[in-house]
Amino acid sequence: MRRLTLLERDAIPVGTDDGLSEAETAAFARLQPTLPAGSMNWQHRAIRFGPFCGVLRAGDVTVELLPKIEDGQDSNEGARGLLVAMLRATGNLIVSNAGESTLGQQRLHLLDQFILDFCSRVSTVLRGGAIAHYQDHEENLNALRGRLILTNHLRRNAFDRSHLFCSFDERTTDNPHNRALKAVLSALRSSAISVQTRATVTALLHRFDNVALHPVTPRDIARLIFDRMTNSWKPIFERAAWLLQGLFPDVRNGEIDGTCLLFNMERLFEAFLVVKVRQAWRGSPENNFKILSQGPPKNLAQSDTGPAFSLRPDVTVMDDDIVVRIFDAKWKRLDPKASSFGVSPSDAYQLAVYASRYSCERVALVYPSSISCPPGLVERYRLAMPGAPILEIHAVDIRGLARNGSLPLELRPQIKAPIH
């Protein structure tokens, strides 16, 4: 297996010694229909990846895609640690255990991290016991269990008073839920890269020794039924389906030998900003703020046929029914040498519409900081529109936030001075 580590938006040449062979390129071409739109684009004798991070495997080539921050610390370990921290903050990976490597020291391949994360989730829920079902069982026993099946008893034991033919419910862990888990864990073990990861999966598989091993697909997992006794397991099976779909993409045009476990960095940065805004604003002294993600939904216009042009801000801070602040996350790089710092006019127009439609006095575009654009308030504009709302451009230190840092003061609620 050949393993490559690249940064998002990087390109890999085709037909060169340091790039992909024609056969390897063909494997990526077969995988492309299963990939998210924009995650991989074809160029002349090259493949360029989009703003996605995670793991791609096509045939015998595994590509680990890491975030590109360009703050002078873009080592593979640092970029991997940053991605893992963002995934943990947004709930895509569970919180690390005490004693794990700190940010910047993450050397474990992303695929192994996804696998170990799943094992940790399963182990946690297993502390409450594996899913067990009761099955009807009939057996000729030497003591009464359940109820006596008289007809069968007389037929089987007419001349044997030492046995009783009984019908009883037997608790078993060999059921569709555990068979699905065992199949997923077996698939993860075969996909793991490090010896330690395979050993962890193997140890967990021993918990399912009494469970039959059958092939399973994401559709099989989707058909599983949950009740109040098994609802705590539902997130585990949702994660299992995601891993299974990513490890073995289900397409109808033939067998695909590949893996796709990708995160859209634009959506991930947005979710990360939501978490940080909630931490900052809900922990404020007044603590009356409500933080909405992708809302509240409104429409820009109305026609005879109904509302048109839906509006959904990334992050909205509300005080009762009043919109206090609107933040829009942009996983892009600011350029101090460019006009308006390289902010796209369409992004500015969008925030102006939000300010007007939501009657919000302060709106902000939030970008990752970089060497050329350090953290802080980059620029403040007063919009030429009724009410003259303010549009702010902010750069935030992603690594600092990933280390459990807080939003800068400019993005937090303003504490009112006490009246004496």
LUMDOFI-259954 format. One line per field, with one value per residue (C-alpha): residue in three letters; x, y, z; residue number from 1. Coordinates in Angstrom, 3 decimals, padded with zeros to 6 digits. Layout:
N
code: c(Ala, ...)
east: c(X, ...)
north: c(Y, ...)
up: c(Z, ...)
pos: c(NUM, ...)
***
This chain:
420
code: c(Met, Arg, Arg, Leu, Thr, Leu, Leu, Glu, Arg, Asp, Ala, Ile, Pro, Val, Gly, Thr, Asp, Asp, Gly, Leu, Ser, Glu, Ala, Glu, Thr, Ala, Ala, Phe, Ala, Arg, Leu, Gln, Pro, Thr, Leu, Pro, Ala, Gly, Ser, Met, Asn, Trp, Gln, His, Arg, Ala, Ile, Arg, Phe, Gly, Pro, Phe, Cys, Gly, Val, Leu, Arg, Ala, Gly, Asp, Val, Thr, Val, Glu, Leu, Leu, Pro, Lys, Ile, Glu, Asp, Gly, Gln, Asp, Ser, Asn, Glu, Gly, Ala, Arg, Gly, Leu, Leu, Val, Ala, Met, Leu, Arg, Ala, Thr, Gly, Asn, Leu, Ile, Val, Ser, Asn, Ala, Gly, Glu, Ser, Thr, Leu, Gly, Gln, Gln, Arg, Leu, His, Leu, Leu, Asp, Gln, Phe, Ile, Leu, Asp, Phe, Cys, Ser, Arg, Val, Ser, Thr, Val, Leu, Arg, Gly, Gly, Ala, Ile, Ala, His, Tyr, Gln, Asp, His, Glu, Glu, Asn, Leu, Asn, Ala, Leu, Arg, Gly, Arg, Leu, Ile, Leu, Thr, Asn, His, Leu, Arg, Arg, Asn, Ala, Phe, Asp, Arg, Ser, His, Leu, Phe, Cys, Ser, Phe, Asp, Glu, Arg, Thr, Thr, Asp, Asn, Pro, His, Asn, Arg, Ala, Leu, Lys, Ala, Val, Leu, Ser, Ala, Leu, Arg, Ser, Ser, Ala, Ile, Ser, Val, Gln, Thr, Arg, Ala, Thr, Val, Thr, Ala, Leu, Leu, His, Arg, Phe, Asp, Asn, Val, Ala, Leu, His, Pro, Val, Thr, Pro, Arg, Asp, Ile, Ala, Arg, Leu, Ile, Phe, Asp, Arg, Met, Thr, Asn, Ser, Trp, Lys, Pro, Ile, Phe, Glu, Arg, Ala, Ala, Trp, Leu, Leu, Gln, Gly, Leu, Phe, Pro, Asp, Val, Arg, Asn, Gly, Glu, Ile, Asp, Gly, Thr, Cys, Leu, Leu, Phe, Asn, Met, Glu, Arg, Leu, Phe, Glu, Ala, Phe, Leu, Val, Val, Lys, Val, Arg, Gln, Ala, Trp, Arg, Gly, Ser, Pro, Glu, Asn, Asn, Phe, Lys, Ile, Leu, Ser, Gln, Gly, Pro, Pro, Lys, Asn, Leu, Ala, Gln, Ser, Asp, Thr, Gly, Pro, Ala, Phe, Ser, Leu, Arg, Pro, Asp, Val, Thr, Val, Met, Asp, Asp, Asp, Ile, Val, Val, Arg, Ile, Phe, Asp, Ala, Lys, Trp, Lys, Arg, Leu, Asp, Pro, Lys, Ala, Ser, Ser, Phe, Gly, Val, Ser, Pro, Ser, Asp, Ala, Tyr, Gln, Leu, Ala, Val, Tyr, Ala, Ser, Arg, Tyr, Ser, Cys, Glu, Arg, Val, Ala, Leu, Val, Tyr, Pro, Ser, Ser, Ile, Ser, Cys, Pro, Pro, Gly, Leu, Val, Glu, Arg, Tyr, Arg, Leu, Ala, Met, Pro, Gly, Ala, Pro, Ile, Leu, Glu, Ile, His, Ala, Val, Asp, Ile, Arg, Gly, Leu, Ala, Arg, Asn, Gly, Ser, Leu, Pro, Leu, Glu, Leu, Arg, Pro, Gln, Ile, Lys, Ala, Pro, Ile, His)
east: c(000.000, 001.364, 000.529, 000.628, -000.035, -001.153, -002.790, -006.235, -006.324, -002.931, -002.417, -000.723, 000.867, 000.007, 002.611, 005.660, 007.954, 006.643, 003.020, 000.436, 000.910, -001.662, -003.110, -003.366, -005.005, -007.562, -008.398, -009.121, -011.276, -013.376, -013.689, -014.725, -018.500, -018.654, -016.904, -018.524, -018.854, -015.772, -013.525, -011.433, -010.917, -009.034, -006.345, -003.851, -001.770, -002.763, -005.488, -006.290, -008.129, -010.722, -011.406, -011.863, -009.829, -009.802, -008.807, -009.108, -008.024, -008.133, -006.724, -003.297, -002.916, -004.105, -004.155, -004.405, -005.691, -004.893, -005.951, -003.883, -003.579, -000.246, 000.733, 004.266, 003.314, 001.994, 003.888, 001.907, 001.697, 000.508, -002.074, -003.319, -003.567, -005.505, -007.992, -008.458, -009.038, -011.666, -013.386, -013.441, -014.797, -017.666, -018.471, -017.178, -014.570, -015.037, -012.922, -009.446, -008.495, -006.098, -002.506, -003.057, -000.723, -001.291, -002.068, 000.959, 002.144, -000.494, 001.417, -001.296, -002.752, -006.252, -007.758, -006.450, -007.844, -011.300, -011.083, -009.887, -012.581, -015.244, -013.737, -013.774, -017.436, -018.388, -016.376, -018.066, -021.587, -020.593, -020.043, -023.812, -023.935, -024.176, -027.487, -029.285, -032.530, -034.699, -035.406, -037.914, -036.109, -037.287, -035.138, -035.390, -033.998, -033.491, -035.203, -038.212, -037.395, -040.074, -043.134, -043.690, -044.787, -046.936, -047.547, -043.868, -042.915, -045.162, -043.896, -040.208, -040.142, -042.844, -040.314, -037.854, -038.900, -035.533, -036.263, -038.840, -039.499, -039.577, -040.164, -038.373, -036.949, -033.170, -031.163, -028.641, -026.225, -026.219, -028.702, -028.808, -027.468, -024.364, -023.804, -023.703, -021.241, -019.009, -019.008, -018.064, -015.298, -013.923, -013.880, -012.112, -009.473, -008.661, -008.425, -006.317, -002.808, -000.916, -000.308, -001.595, -004.883, -005.409, -004.675, -007.277, -009.928, -009.035, -009.406, -012.834, -013.885, -013.347, -016.357, -018.395, -017.000, -020.490, -021.869, -021.986, -020.064, -022.154, -021.561, -023.389, -024.083, -025.086, -028.614, -028.699, -027.732, -030.400, -033.031, -032.186, -034.975, -034.300, -036.456, -036.124, -033.718, -031.398, -031.748, -028.433, -026.761, -028.318, -025.447, -022.994, -024.801, -025.071, -021.310, -020.875, -022.903, -020.786, -017.559, -018.841, -020.048, -016.720, -014.575, -016.574, -018.465, -021.728, -022.105, -024.172, -021.823, -019.409, -017.031, -015.070, -011.893, -011.630, -012.265, -013.825, -013.903, -013.909, -014.988, -015.884, -013.614, -015.993, -018.775, -016.383, -015.058, -018.637, -019.547, -016.341, -017.247, -020.738, -019.188, -016.865, -019.612, -021.833, -019.036, -018.360, -021.898, -023.654, -021.000, -021.560, -022.716, -026.207, -026.516, -029.764, -028.404, -029.620, -027.184, -028.638, -026.792, -028.091, -030.953, -033.388, -034.530, -036.012, -036.652, -035.304, -038.352, -041.963, -043.695, -047.232, -046.239, -044.679, -041.444, -038.148, -034.394, -033.929, -031.552, -029.730, -026.839, -024.074, -024.270, -026.874, -026.817, -030.259, -031.333, -034.994, -036.332, -033.620, -030.730, -027.615, -024.813, -024.453, -021.234, -020.432, -017.516, -015.227, -012.609, -010.519, -007.302, -007.308, -004.759, -003.630, -002.119, -005.383, -008.237, -010.509, -008.124, -009.343, -012.844, -015.202, -017.754, -020.453, -019.619, -019.907, -023.210, -024.506, -023.692, -025.309, -028.488, -028.345, -027.913, -030.947, -033.266, -032.505, -032.254, -028.798, -026.467, -023.223, -022.380, -019.006, -017.059, -014.708, -011.591, -008.640, -005.558, -002.241, 001.321, 000.330, -002.895, -002.468, -005.400, -007.571, -010.015, -008.830, -011.217, -014.492, -016.869, -020.008, -022.462, -024.061, -027.639, -030.460, -029.320, -025.632, -024.903, -021.295, -019.555, -016.445, -013.712, -012.038, -009.123, -009.087, -006.267, -007.581, -004.787, -005.395, -009.125, -008.400, -006.368, -009.574, -008.923, -011.697, -012.863, -011.149, -012.850, -014.177, -016.277, -017.562, -020.440, -019.622, -019.898, -021.851, -020.253, -022.237, -024.244, -023.317)
north: c(000.000, 003.401, 006.265, 009.967, 012.936, 016.173, 019.425, 020.416, 022.075, 020.514, 018.913, 015.615, 015.083, 012.178, 010.136, 011.349, 009.587, 011.608, 011.431, 008.864, 006.197, 005.764, 002.720, 004.602, 007.523, 005.169, 003.896, 007.475, 008.003, 004.969, 006.296, 009.826, 009.123, 008.263, 011.459, 014.711, 017.330, 019.527, 017.223, 016.204, 017.970, 016.971, 019.217, 018.687, 015.729, 016.317, 015.801, 018.753, 018.205, 020.642, 022.082, 018.646, 016.826, 013.198, 009.957, 008.827, 005.435, 004.305, 000.860, 000.656, 004.406, 006.049, 009.855, 011.619, 015.182, 017.705, 021.348, 024.160, 027.112, 028.542, 029.999, 028.659, 025.553, 023.391, 020.233, 017.079, 016.453, 019.984, 019.998, 016.557, 017.617, 020.733, 018.720, 016.205, 019.036, 020.629, 017.284, 016.708, 020.184, 019.634, 016.119, 014.316, 012.662, 012.061, 013.926, 012.500, 010.530, 011.946, 011.377, 011.371, 013.315, 017.044, 019.227, 019.348, 015.879, 013.836, 011.270, 008.664, 008.407, 009.888, 006.557, 004.988, 007.902, 007.370, 003.655, 004.167, 006.782, 004.253, 001.604, 004.070, 004.894, 001.213, 000.428, 003.263, 002.065, -001.562, -000.697, -000.751, -004.198, -005.471, -005.457, -008.661, -010.086, -012.890, -015.761, -018.578, -021.814, -025.406, -028.081, -031.383, -030.553, -032.399, -029.561, -027.382, -024.083, -021.788, -023.880, -027.545, -028.451, -031.405, -032.875, -032.887, -034.022, -037.099, -037.951, -037.534, -038.650, -041.311, -043.730, -041.168, -039.411, -037.654, -035.067, -032.364, -030.827, -027.080, -023.867, -020.788, -017.414, -017.353, -014.137, -013.964, -011.421, -013.138, -010.757, -008.455, -005.434, -007.190, -009.007, -005.622, -004.275, -007.322, -006.983, -003.302, -003.969, -006.740, -004.332, -001.710, -004.208, -005.026, -001.304, -000.236, 000.977, 000.687, -002.521, -000.875, 000.056, -003.475, -004.820, -002.472, -003.603, -007.260, -006.896, -005.318, -008.055, -010.619, -009.057, -010.421, -013.974, -015.429, -013.406, -014.812, -012.958, -012.050, -009.452, -006.173, -003.044, 000.492, -000.355, -003.295, -000.969, 001.554, -001.179, -002.013, -001.242, 000.540, 000.798, 002.470, -000.273, 000.170, 003.880, 004.653, 002.593, 004.498, 007.036, 004.117, 002.535, 005.862, 006.182, 002.552, 003.186, 006.269, 004.319, 001.365, 003.586, 005.400, 002.296, 000.436, 002.927, 001.458, 002.202, 000.504, 000.711, -001.926, -002.789, 000.136, -000.574, 002.588, 004.602, 008.012, 009.512, 013.241, 016.389, 019.587, 022.135, 025.006, 023.210, 022.050, 025.580, 026.824, 024.167, 024.957, 028.659, 027.789, 025.878, 028.755, 031.385, 029.306, 028.979, 032.719, 034.068, 031.547, 032.043, 035.791, 037.567, 038.258, 034.793, 035.527, 034.888, 032.206, 030.932, 029.593, 027.686, 028.130, 030.285, 031.678, 031.045, 033.975, 034.837, 037.763, 038.251, 037.309, 036.645, 035.747, 032.084, 032.309, 033.187, 033.218, 033.294, 031.575, 033.164, 031.134, 032.868, 030.578, 031.813, 034.147, 035.553, 036.515, 038.336, 037.352, 038.189, 040.709, 039.669, 041.008, 039.648, 037.587, 035.699, 034.062, 031.607, 031.680, 028.960, 031.193, 033.153, 036.924, 038.850, 042.183, 043.215, 042.789, 045.231, 044.892, 042.179, 039.843, 039.616, 038.444, 041.132, 038.446, 037.628, 041.308, 041.592, 038.550, 040.074, 043.361, 041.448, 039.732, 043.088, 044.508, 041.517, 040.631, 044.260, 043.504, 046.393, 044.344, 041.535, 039.864, 037.692, 035.373, 033.897, 031.806, 033.882, 033.320, 034.634, 037.507, 038.229, 037.757, 037.314, 040.302, 042.773, 043.219, 045.946, 047.591, 049.007, 051.071, 049.846, 052.477, 051.455, 052.471, 052.242, 052.191, 048.742, 047.699, 044.933, 043.599, 041.374, 039.168, 036.727, 034.137, 031.925, 028.456, 026.693, 028.751, 028.050, 024.359, 024.383, 025.296, 028.998, 031.602, 033.950, 037.360, 040.159, 041.758, 038.646, 038.243, 040.053, 043.514, 043.722, 046.772, 048.923, 048.955, 052.077, 053.670)
up: c(000.000, -001.015, 001.357, 000.531, 002.801, 001.130, 002.133, 000.941, -002.492, -003.322, -006.719, -007.419, -010.849, -013.107, -014.937, -012.988, -010.542, -007.602, -008.729, -009.754, -012.377, -015.128, -013.343, -010.052, -011.827, -013.351, -009.852, -008.718, -011.801, -010.832, -007.279, -008.282, -008.687, -004.979, -003.842, -002.671, -005.399, -005.600, -003.598, -006.617, -009.932, -013.038, -014.476, -017.260, -016.104, -012.486, -009.905, -007.649, -004.392, -003.088, 000.391, 001.929, 004.553, 005.577, 003.881, 000.277, -000.972, -004.575, -005.234, -003.618, -002.978, 000.247, 000.366, 003.699, 003.175, 005.911, 006.415, 004.942, 007.311, 006.108, 009.459, 009.369, 011.340, 008.524, 009.443, 008.841, 012.578, 013.293, 010.512, 011.542, 015.166, 014.169, 012.125, 014.936, 017.424, 015.165, 014.670, 018.415, 019.137, 016.711, 017.924, 014.837, 017.057, 020.762, 023.296, 023.727, 026.797, 029.349, 028.374, 024.631, 022.374, 022.461, 019.480, 017.170, 018.224, 016.411, 014.388, 014.006, 010.511, 010.201, 009.188, 012.386, 014.384, 012.880, 013.679, 017.254, 017.775, 016.773, 019.044, 021.932, 021.302, 021.212, 024.352, 026.236, 025.435, 026.068, 029.718, 030.035, 028.433, 024.882, 023.052, 023.968, 022.642, 023.923, 021.549, 021.858, 022.543, 022.973, 024.562, 026.428, 029.897, 033.176, 035.088, 034.332, 032.653, 031.332, 030.577, 029.844, 026.307, 027.300, 023.833, 022.918, 026.415, 026.243, 022.796, 023.681, 027.307, 027.650, 029.103, 030.524, 033.705, 034.036, 031.307, 030.639, 027.238, 027.887, 025.998, 027.321, 026.322, 026.115, 026.264, 023.429, 022.040, 018.644, 017.024, 013.971, 015.874, 017.183, 013.886, 012.170, 014.745, 014.400, 010.610, 010.815, 013.345, 011.128, 008.184, 010.298, 011.391, 007.778, 006.949, 009.946, 009.194, 012.477, 014.410, 017.591, 015.934, 014.635, 018.126, 019.637, 017.162, 017.711, 021.475, 021.010, 018.592, 021.355, 023.086, 020.180, 020.126, 020.557, 017.651, 014.129, 011.424, 008.376, 005.649, 006.253, 004.183, 005.221, 004.051, 006.458, 009.297, 008.268, 008.555, 012.169, 014.644, 017.930, 021.035, 024.417, 025.515, 022.529, 021.684, 023.389, 020.658, 017.762, 017.343, 017.270, 014.344, 012.523, 012.841, 011.773, 008.616, 007.810, 008.232, 006.248, 003.415, 003.390, 003.494, 000.869, -001.339, -002.589, -006.283, -008.942, -011.882, -010.661, -007.883, -006.488, -004.560, -002.537, 000.603, 001.086, 004.586, 003.907, 005.728, 003.908, 005.599, 004.854, 006.741, 009.473, 010.067, 010.240, 012.835, 014.748, 014.846, 016.109, 019.027, 019.911, 019.672, 021.947, 024.478, 024.452, 024.424, 026.631, 029.266, 029.342, 032.514, 031.157, 029.641, 027.822, 024.372, 022.007, 019.381, 016.130, 013.428, 009.887, 011.051, 011.745, 008.159, 006.285, 002.657, 000.725, -001.463, -002.065, -005.359, -006.343, -006.127, -002.668, -000.840, -002.737, -002.060, 001.283, 003.804, 006.467, 008.270, 009.523, 013.130, 014.616, 018.151, 019.455, 022.600, 022.902, 019.413, 018.558, 016.299, 018.030, 015.820, 012.665, 011.870, 008.557, 008.448, 005.420, 005.006, 002.771, 003.029, 003.455, 001.397, 002.923, -000.427, -002.321, -002.569, 000.489, 001.758, -000.961, 000.494, -002.230, -003.145, -003.154, 000.486, 001.421, -000.463, 001.380, 004.781, 003.727, 002.920, 006.314, 008.076, 006.290, 006.413, 010.042, 011.251, 012.638, 013.466, 013.370, 010.993, 010.523, 008.116, 010.024, 008.379, 009.583, 010.334, 008.548, 008.490, 006.217, 008.094, 011.870, 014.262, 015.068, 013.598, 010.019, 008.872, 009.768, 007.164, 007.591, 004.994, 002.759, 003.467, 005.833, 009.450, 008.395, 009.920, 010.467, 008.524, 010.260, 008.852, 011.460, 011.345, 014.128, 015.386, 014.565, 016.430, 019.549, 019.413, 018.873, 022.096, 023.951, 023.452, 023.459, 020.758, 020.775, 022.684, 019.488, 018.791, 022.333, 024.070, 025.307, 029.100, 030.135, 032.800, 036.063, 036.856, 040.195)
pos: c(1, 2, 3, 4, 5, 6, 7, 8, 9, 10, 11, 12, 13, 14, 15, 16, 17, 18, 19, 20, 21, 22, 23, 24, 25, 26, 27, 28, 29, 30, 31, 32, 33, 34, 35, 36, 37, 38, 39, 40, 41, 42, 43, 44, 45, 46, 47, 48, 49, 50, 51, 52, 53, 54, 55, 56, 57, 58, 59, 60, 61, 62, 63, 64, 65, 66, 67, 68, 69, 70, 71, 72, 73, 74, 75, 76, 77, 78, 79, 80, 81, 82, 83, 84, 85, 86, 87, 88, 89, 90, 91, 92, 93, 94, 95, 96, 97, 98, 99, 100, 101, 102, 103, 104, 105, 106, 107, 108, 109, 110, 111, 112, 113, 114, 115, 116, 117, 118, 119, 120, 121, 122, 123, 124, 125, 126, 127, 128, 129, 130, 131, 132, 133, 134, 135, 136, 137, 138, 139, 140, 141, 142, 143, 144, 145, 146, 147, 148, 149, 150, 151, 152, 153, 154, 155, 156, 157, 158, 159, 160, 161, 162, 163, 164, 165, 166, 167, 168, 169, 170, 171, 172, 173, 174, 175, 176, 177, 178, 179, 180, 181, 182, 183, 184, 185, 186, 187, 188, 189, 190, 191, 192, 193, 194, 195, 196, 197, 198, 199, 200, 201, 202, 203, 204, 205, 206, 207, 208, 209, 210, 211, 212, 213, 214, 215, 216, 217, 218, 219, 220, 221, 222, 223, 224, 225, 226, 227, 228, 229, 230, 231, 232, 233, 234, 235, 236, 237, 238, 239, 240, 241, 242, 243, 244, 245, 246, 247, 248, 249, 250, 251, 252, 253, 254, 255, 256, 257, 258, 259, 260, 261, 262, 263, 264, 265, 266, 267, 268, 269, 270, 271, 272, 273, 274, 275, 276, 277, 278, 279, 280, 281, 282, 283, 284, 285, 286, 287, 288, 289, 290, 291, 292, 293, 294, 295, 296, 297, 298, 299, 300, 301, 302, 303, 304, 305, 306, 307, 308, 309, 310, 311, 312, 313, 314, 315, 316, 317, 318, 319, 320, 321, 322, 323, 324, 325, 326, 327, 328, 329, 330, 331, 332, 333, 334, 335, 336, 337, 338, 339, 340, 341, 342, 343, 344, 345, 346, 347, 348, 349, 350, 351, 352, 353, 354, 355, 356, 357, 358, 359, 360, 361, 362, 363, 364, 365, 366, 367, 368, 369, 370, 371, 372, 373, 374, 375, 376, 377, 378, 379, 380, 381, 382, 383, 384, 385, 386, 387, 388, 389, 390, 391, 392, 393, 394, 395, 396, 397, 398, 399, 400, 401, 402, 403, 404, 405, 406, 407, 408, 409, 410, 411, 412, 413, 414, 415, 416, 417, 418, 419, 420)
***
